């Protein structure tokens, strides 16, 4: 597995369960040893960094805190270990919106609040590099919206931001670059827009109430037609949109939409990781009562 996380971008880090995402982050931070290869932060191994929070901030496990300490005391302890002043603690608490709960015991925090506390800890040293493992977990809708903007703002400040997530919709709305991994190997390393454009290809989205007739007419004309998500939705490849419209009109097949198909990041992800999924489950067709 080989890739580089560059400054000024949110890089999404995605892959199936067991692909090696969390292990890779642990390797970068010197928490897991490797038999070969190197993981460098700004050109140096993590273990060689003095006051590492000034170089890289990370959140791997939101539960990694002393439950009897307040959120503020948890951050004060970390700040003291890095030679940081208490005022920096109060700054990051405000930054992540945790001020109302800062003096409460962290053991009573919800998962979303612990995520915010972990992000505050990651930012204590104002590092140029930030790594977050599943930061959207436990966030309510307001928290998710905040997280999107927050991650983009970190990148806009020139930081290198690496974010792992299973939520493709959030990655699509947040990341500019994507690293896809499967079974411990890099499957793709490219811009999000580039990957979506490649997956979209020359396909056309068609919506019709006469699906059978539309498939027959378009297939006879040389198109390939697949049923898409959504009622009456089809995806057509092999024919341009104007020809599809003409064929449907000539054969009196009703339709309400013909437009260029735009793949989602989820489509891209599923295609890239099709052979890398370790656990497959069947969809039940009948539920016993």
N, C-alpha and C positions, 0 to 999 in steps of 0.2 A: 504494500500500500504506500503510495507516494503522492503527496499534494502539498501545495503552499497556500496559506491563508494570507491575503494581501491587505495592506492598509486601505482605509476608505471604503470598504465593502462589508456588508453582512454576508458571510458565506454559510449557506445551509449545509448541514452534515446529516445525511439521511441514509437509511438502509433498513432491511428487515431486522427483527429481533435476532440477536446472536451474530449480527454482521461484524461487530467489532468497534462500534462507535464509542461506547463508554470506555472500553479497554484502550482505544487509541488516545482518548483524552487523558486517561490515567498514565499512559506511557509518556505523553508530552510533559506531564507534571512530575515525572519521576516516581510515581506511586507504584508502577508496575515495570518490572525489568523485562528487557527483550534479549533474545539470543543473538540477533544481528540487526544492523541498521541504526539510524540515529533519529532523534526527535529534537529539534532545536527551536528556541524562542529568541527571535532577533539574532540568530546566528550562534547562540550559546545553549548548552544543556541547562535544564532547569536547576540542577543541583549546584551549578557554578554561580548562580545568581545570589548576590547579597541583598537582603530585603526584597525577596521575590515579588511581593505585592506591588512594588513600584514598577515592575516589568510586565506582569501578567496577572489578571484577576480571573478567578474561576468559580463556577458553581457546579459541582458534580452531584451533590446530595443535599437537598434542602433540610433533611433531618439531622445533619451533622452539626449539632449544637448542644449545649448544656441546658436541659429543660428547666433547671432551677434558676438560671440567670435571666435577667431581663434582656430584651433585644439590644438595648443600649450597652449594657455591661458586656454582652457577647462581643459587640463591635469594639468596645474599649479594650478588651483583652487582646483582640487581634491587632488593634492599632498600636498598643504598647509594644507588642512583639516586633513591630516593623519601624519603631521610632517615630510614630505619627502622633500628632497632638489631638486632644479630645475634641477640639473644634471641627476637625475633619470628620469625626464620627457624627456630629450633629448635622454637618453638611450632607452627608450621604443618606442619613435618615430622612431628611427633608426631600432629597432628590428622588427617593423611591416611594414617597408618600406614606411613611410608616410612623410619622411623628406622634399621632394620637395613641399609638400602642407601644411606643418605644420603651416605656418603663414597666410594662407588663411582663410577666414570666413568659419566656419564649416557648416553654412547653405547652402553653395554652393557645399558641398561634394556630390558625388554620393553615392548610398547605399553601394557599396563595400568599398568606402573610410571611410564611417561612421562605417562600421563593423571593419575596421582596427583601427580606433580611439577608438572604444569601447574595443577592445582587448588590446590596449595599456593601457587604463584606468584600465582594469582588472589586468594587470601585474605590476602596479605601485609599489605595496608593496612587490613584489617578493613572492607571496603567495604560500603555499604548495598545495592549492586547487584552481581549476579553474572551473567555470561553465559557459557554453556558450549556449544560446538558438538560434538555427538556424544560426550558424555563416557562413554557405555557401551561404546564401541568398544574392543576388546582386553581387556575385563574378564572374568575367570573368574567362575563362579557366586557365589563368596564376595564378589568385588569388586562384582558387580552388586547383590547384597543390601545391601552396605555403601553403595553409591552411592545407592540408593533412600532409605534412612534419612537419609543425609547431606544430600541435597538438601532433603528435607522439614524437617530440622532447621534448615537455613539460612533457609527461609521462616518457620519457627516463631519465629525470632529477629527477625522483622520485615523481613527483606531482600526485595527484589524479585529473583526468580530466573527467568532466561530460559534454557531448555534446548531445543536442537534435537536431534532424534533420528529415526531411521527405525524404531526398535523400539517399535511401538505398545503392546505389552504393558507395557513399562517406563514409557512415558508415562502409560498408564492407571493404573498402580500408584503414580505419583509426582506427577503434575500435578493441580492443581485447576482450572486454566484452560487453554484451548487456542486457539492462533492457527494456522489452516490457510491456507497460501498456495499459489497455483498460477499459473505463468506471470507472476510478478512482481506478483500482486494478492492482496489478502486475500479468502479464500473464506469463512472463518468465524472468529468471535471471540466465544467463549462458554465457559461452564463445562463441564467434562468431563461431569459428571452430567447437565446439561441436554441436551447433545448426544446422549448415550447414550439418555436417556429418549425424546427425539424420534425417534431411529432405531428404537427398540424398538417404538413405536406400540402397536397393539392386537393384535399377532401372538402366536400360541400355538405353542410347541414341542411336537411330537408325535414319539414314537418307537414304531415298529411293525415287525413282521416281515412284514406284509401291505401293503406300500406301495401297490401297484396298486389293491387293493380300497379302501384308505383314501382315496386320491385320488379314485376314482370316487364314493364315497359323499359325501364332503365337497364336491366340485365340484358335484354335483347339488343340494346344499343351498345353493349360492350362494357357497361359499368359494373363495378363491384359494390354491392349494397349491404350494409350491416345495420342491425337494429341498435340504436343508441339509447342512452338513458333518457327517460321521459316519454310520456304518452304520445304516440304518433311520431316519434322522432327517428329519423334514419340518417345514416352517414353514407355518402356516396363518393366513390373515388373512380377516376378514369374518365370523367366527363366534366367539362367546364360548366359553371353555373348557368350561363345563357343557353347552352344546349339542353340542359336539364329542364329549364323553364319551357323551352320550345316543345320538347318531347311530351311533357306533361300536358301542355295546352292542346297539342294536336290529338292527344288520346283522351281528352276530357277527364284527366285525373286531377281532382281538387287538391290544392296545397295552400298552406298559410304562410310558409316561410321557406326561402332558399337563400342561404348565406354561406360565406366562407367558414369552414369549420375551424374552430380554435381549440386546440387541445388544452387541457388543464395540466398543472404540474402533477396531479395525481395520475393522469394518463401516462405521463412521461415516466414517473416513478414505477408504476406497475409494469410497464414495458421493459424498463431497464433491469428490474430486479426479478423478473419472471422466473429465471433459473436459479436465483439465489435464496429464495424463500425456503427456510428450513422446516417450518411447520405448516402443513396444509390441513384445512378442515373442510368438510362437506357442508352444504347448505341443506338443512332439513326441509323436506317437502311436505311432511305431515307431522303434526304434533299430537301425541297421544294424551288423552285426558283421563 
